[in-house]
Amino acid sequence: MSAVTSVGPVVATIPTSRRRSGRWNAPLVAGLVLFALIVACAVCAPLLTSYDPIKQNLNDAFQAPGSPHHLLGTDALGRDVLARLLYGARVDLRVGVLAVISPFLIGSLVGLVAGWFGGWVDAIIGRIVDIVIAFPFLVLVIALVFAMGPGTTSIYTAITLVGWVAYCRIVRGQVLIAKEQEYAMAARASGLPTWRILLRHLLPNVVLQAIVFSMSDIVLTLLAIVTLGFLGLGVPPPTPDWGTMIQEGQQFILTKWYMSTIPGLAVVVTGLALALIADGIVEKANQ
């Protein structure tokens, strides 16, 4: 009898954090599934449509969505909107993700150094960050791409030159707190090389916030790419691009709404997926 009654208190004393650890992380799962679906559509574009995204056929121009041969209709040059949407996703997602990697790596390492060494190193890096961050992100990116000329190389370079400062500030702030923790002071007292303390002990504990921000930064970068394409500074035509599709359809927005609306919705859905992933990572870290 005593053995049976003793089970109750044991179950009741299970910590709340342990009970929550197995909870289903809905935002993270939903975001990953949605983003995986978008990536799968982009990768499998040749299997989902048989049309060439850059081939023109003026006889099929301005066909509405739902037509027998063009599910999402055609544009002013008779090009299939679905084909351009899928192949445009390849371009925009590739540029958007790759354009975040360099700022993430550079900004995280610079912030790590600035926060750890402090003094004149932190002061110099801080002044550079203040100068760059004084300008609006999108305005500065547009100005740099305009100066360097359209193309993916210019986009990568401009976003790297502007975007690293956000990661630098995030990681620097985390390092200022982490280096006063016992594990960091113990590593320093043990005589380990500075590079090993920074990369082995400090970086894994301060980089989470930068990773979460990178999900939102991909959305911002994607919007920058779309904006550049809309302004004619993005991926050179005839390569399909969501921003270019929106720009090409703006003059027909009242009569052929789908030409701009469909790629615009693609940007919104992709941003939603990445935002859900970021929220899911934060929720997972707080469990």
C-alpha positions as CSV (number, residue, x, y, z in Angstrom):
1,M,0.0,0.0,0.0
2,S,2.8,2.4,0.9
3,A,4.6,1.7,-2.4
4,V,1.5,2.6,-4.4
5,T,0.7,5.9,-2.5
6,S,4.3,7.1,-2.8
7,V,4.0,7.4,-6.6
8,G,1.8,10.4,-6.3
9,P,4.2,12.8,-4.7
10,V,7.0,11.8,-7.1
11,V,5.0,12.6,-10.2
12,A,3.8,15.8,-8.7
13,T,7.4,17.1,-8.1
14,I,8.5,16.8,-11.7
15,P,9.8,20.3,-12.6
16,T,7.7,22.4,-15.0
17,S,10.7,22.9,-17.3
18,R,11.1,19.2,-17.7
19,R,7.5,18.7,-18.5
20,R,7.6,21.5,-21.2
21,S,10.8,20.2,-22.8
22,G,8.8,17.6,-24.8
23,R,6.2,20.1,-25.9
24,W,5.6,20.4,-29.7
25,N,7.2,23.6,-31.0
26,A,4.4,24.6,-33.4
27,P,6.0,27.8,-34.8
28,L,9.3,26.1,-35.6
29,V,7.7,23.0,-37.2
30,A,5.3,25.2,-39.2
31,G,8.1,27.5,-40.4
32,L,10.4,24.6,-41.4
33,V,7.6,22.8,-43.2
34,L,6.5,25.9,-45.1
35,F,10.1,27.0,-46.0
36,A,11.0,23.4,-47.0
37,L,8.0,23.4,-49.3
38,I,9.1,26.7,-50.9
39,V,12.6,25.4,-51.4
40,A,11.3,22.1,-52.8
41,C,9.2,24.0,-55.3
42,A,12.2,26.0,-56.4
43,V,14.5,23.0,-56.7
44,C,11.9,20.9,-58.5
45,A,10.9,23.7,-60.9
46,P,11.7,21.7,-64.1
47,L,9.3,18.9,-62.8
48,L,6.5,21.3,-61.9
49,T,6.4,23.2,-65.2
50,S,7.5,22.4,-68.7
51,Y,7.7,26.0,-69.8
52,D,10.9,28.0,-70.3
53,P,10.7,31.0,-67.9
54,I,12.4,33.3,-70.5
55,K,10.9,32.1,-73.7
56,Q,8.5,34.7,-75.2
57,N,5.3,33.9,-77.1
58,L,3.3,37.0,-77.9
59,N,0.4,35.0,-79.1
60,D,-0.2,33.8,-75.5
61,A,0.2,37.2,-73.9
62,F,-2.0,38.3,-71.0
63,Q,-3.7,34.9,-70.4
64,A,-5.6,35.0,-67.1
65,P,-4.8,32.5,-64.3
66,G,-6.7,29.2,-64.7
67,S,-6.3,29.1,-68.4
68,P,-5.9,25.5,-69.9
69,H,-2.2,25.6,-70.5
70,H,-1.0,28.3,-68.0
71,L,-2.1,27.7,-64.4
72,L,-1.1,31.2,-63.2
73,G,-1.5,33.0,-66.5
74,T,1.1,34.7,-68.7
75,D,2.7,38.1,-68.7
76,A,2.9,40.8,-71.4
77,L,5.5,38.9,-73.4
78,G,3.6,35.6,-73.2
79,R,5.9,34.0,-70.6
80,D,4.4,31.6,-68.2
81,V,4.0,33.2,-64.8
82,L,4.3,29.9,-62.8
83,A,7.6,29.1,-64.5
84,R,9.0,32.5,-63.8
85,L,7.8,32.3,-60.2
86,L,9.4,29.0,-59.6
87,Y,12.7,29.8,-61.3
88,G,12.7,33.3,-59.7
89,A,12.5,31.6,-56.3
90,R,15.7,29.8,-57.2
91,V,17.5,33.0,-57.8
92,D,16.0,35.0,-54.9
93,L,16.4,32.3,-52.3
94,R,19.9,31.6,-53.3
95,V,21.0,35.2,-53.3
96,G,19.0,35.9,-50.1
97,V,20.6,33.1,-48.1
98,L,24.1,33.5,-49.4
99,A,24.0,37.2,-48.9
100,V,23.4,36.7,-45.2
101,I,26.2,34.2,-44.6
102,S,29.1,36.6,-45.1
103,P,27.6,39.4,-42.8
104,F,26.8,36.8,-40.2
105,L,30.4,35.4,-40.2
106,I,32.2,38.7,-40.4
107,G,29.9,40.5,-37.9
108,S,30.0,37.7,-35.4
109,L,33.8,37.4,-35.4
110,V,34.3,41.2,-35.2
111,G,31.8,41.5,-32.4
112,L,33.5,38.7,-30.6
113,V,36.9,40.4,-30.8
114,A,35.4,43.8,-29.9
115,G,33.6,42.5,-26.8
116,W,36.5,40.4,-25.5
117,F,39.4,42.9,-25.9
118,G,37.5,46.1,-25.2
119,G,39.6,49.3,-25.0
120,W,40.8,50.9,-28.2
121,V,39.9,47.9,-30.3
122,D,36.2,48.2,-29.1
123,A,36.3,51.9,-29.6
124,I,37.5,51.8,-33.2
125,I,35.1,49.0,-34.2
126,G,32.3,50.9,-32.4
127,R,32.9,54.1,-34.4
128,I,32.8,52.1,-37.7
129,V,29.6,50.5,-36.6
130,D,28.1,53.9,-35.7
131,I,29.0,55.3,-39.1
132,V,27.5,52.4,-41.1
133,I,24.3,52.1,-38.9
134,A,23.6,55.9,-39.2
135,F,22.4,55.2,-42.8
136,P,19.1,53.3,-43.5
137,F,20.0,49.7,-44.5
138,L,18.0,49.7,-47.7
139,V,19.0,53.2,-48.9
140,L,22.7,52.4,-48.4
141,V,22.4,49.0,-50.2
142,I,20.7,50.7,-53.1
143,A,23.3,53.3,-53.3
144,L,26.2,50.8,-53.2
145,V,24.6,48.6,-55.9
146,F,23.9,51.6,-58.0
147,A,27.6,52.6,-57.8
148,M,28.9,49.1,-58.5
149,G,26.3,48.2,-61.2
150,P,23.5,45.6,-61.3
151,G,24.2,41.9,-60.7
152,T,24.5,39.3,-58.0
153,T,28.1,40.2,-57.2
154,S,27.2,43.8,-56.4
155,I,24.3,42.6,-54.3
156,Y,26.5,40.2,-52.2
157,T,29.1,42.9,-51.7
158,A,26.7,45.7,-50.8
159,I,24.7,43.6,-48.3
160,T,27.9,42.3,-46.7
161,L,29.3,45.9,-46.3
162,V,26.1,47.1,-44.7
163,G,24.7,44.0,-42.9
164,W,27.7,42.9,-40.7
165,V,27.2,45.7,-38.2
166,A,23.9,44.3,-36.8
167,Y,25.6,40.9,-36.0
168,C,28.6,42.8,-34.6
169,R,26.4,44.7,-32.1
170,I,24.5,41.6,-31.1
171,V,27.5,39.4,-30.5
172,R,29.5,42.2,-28.8
173,G,26.7,42.7,-26.3
174,Q,26.5,39.0,-25.5
175,V,30.3,38.8,-25.1
176,L,30.3,41.6,-22.6
177,I,28.0,39.6,-20.4
178,A,29.5,36.1,-21.1
179,K,33.1,37.1,-20.4
180,E,32.3,37.8,-16.8
181,Q,30.8,34.4,-16.3
182,E,32.7,31.7,-14.3
183,Y,33.3,29.4,-17.3
184,A,35.0,32.3,-19.2
185,M,37.1,33.4,-16.3
186,A,38.1,29.8,-15.6
187,A,39.2,29.3,-19.2
188,R,41.2,32.5,-19.0
189,A,42.8,31.5,-15.7
190,S,43.8,28.1,-17.1
191,G,46.1,29.7,-19.6
192,L,44.3,28.6,-22.8
193,P,45.1,30.5,-26.0
194,T,42.8,33.5,-26.7
195,W,41.6,32.1,-30.0
196,R,40.6,28.9,-28.3
197,I,38.7,30.7,-25.5
198,L,36.9,32.8,-28.1
199,L,36.0,30.1,-30.6
200,R,35.6,27.1,-28.3
201,H,34.1,28.5,-25.1
202,L,32.6,31.9,-25.8
203,L,31.3,31.8,-29.4
204,P,28.9,28.8,-28.8
205,N,27.3,30.6,-25.9
206,V,26.8,34.0,-27.5
207,V,25.9,33.2,-31.1
208,L,22.3,32.1,-30.6
209,Q,20.9,35.6,-30.7
210,A,22.8,36.2,-34.0
211,I,21.3,33.0,-35.5
212,V,17.8,34.1,-34.5
213,F,18.4,37.5,-36.1
214,S,19.7,35.9,-39.3
215,M,16.3,34.4,-39.9
216,S,14.8,37.9,-39.9
217,D,17.7,39.2,-41.8
218,I,17.1,36.8,-44.6
219,V,13.6,38.4,-44.9
220,L,15.1,41.9,-44.9
221,T,17.7,40.8,-47.5
222,L,15.0,39.2,-49.6
223,L,13.0,42.5,-49.5
224,A,16.2,44.3,-50.6
225,I,16.7,42.0,-53.5
226,V,13.1,42.4,-54.6
227,T,13.4,46.2,-54.2
228,L,16.6,46.2,-56.3
229,G,14.9,44.1,-59.0
230,F,11.9,46.5,-58.9
231,L,14.3,49.4,-59.5
232,G,16.1,47.6,-62.3
233,L,19.3,47.1,-60.1
234,G,18.8,43.5,-59.3
235,V,19.4,40.3,-61.3
236,P,19.9,41.3,-64.9
237,P,17.1,40.3,-67.3
238,P,15.9,38.0,-68.8
239,T,16.7,35.9,-65.6
240,P,13.4,35.7,-63.7
241,D,13.3,37.5,-60.4
242,W,10.4,38.3,-58.1
243,G,11.2,42.0,-57.9
244,T,11.4,42.2,-61.7
245,M,8.1,40.4,-62.0
246,I,6.4,42.9,-59.7
247,Q,8.0,45.8,-61.6
248,E,6.9,44.4,-65.0
249,G,3.3,44.0,-63.8
250,Q,2.8,47.3,-62.0
251,Q,1.7,49.1,-65.2
252,F,-1.1,46.5,-65.6
253,I,-2.0,46.3,-62.0
254,L,-5.7,47.4,-62.5
255,T,-6.4,45.0,-65.3
256,K,-3.8,42.2,-65.0
257,W,-3.5,42.1,-61.2
258,Y,-2.0,38.7,-61.0
259,M,1.3,39.7,-62.7
260,S,2.4,41.7,-59.6
261,T,0.2,40.1,-56.9
262,I,1.4,36.5,-57.3
263,P,5.2,37.3,-56.9
264,G,4.3,39.7,-54.1
265,L,2.4,36.9,-52.2
266,A,5.5,34.7,-52.7
267,V,7.6,37.2,-50.9
268,V,5.1,37.5,-48.1
269,V,4.8,33.7,-47.6
270,T,8.5,33.2,-47.6
271,G,8.9,36.0,-45.0
272,L,6.2,34.4,-42.9
273,A,8.0,31.0,-43.0
274,L,11.3,32.6,-41.9
275,A,9.6,34.6,-39.2
276,L,8.0,31.4,-37.8
277,I,11.4,29.7,-37.8
278,A,12.9,32.6,-35.8
279,D,10.1,32.6,-33.3
280,G,10.4,28.8,-32.9
281,I,14.1,29.0,-32.2
282,V,13.5,31.6,-29.5
283,E,10.8,29.5,-27.9
284,K,13.0,26.4,-28.0
285,A,15.9,28.3,-26.4
286,N,13.6,29.5,-23.6
287,Q,12.3,26.1,-22.7
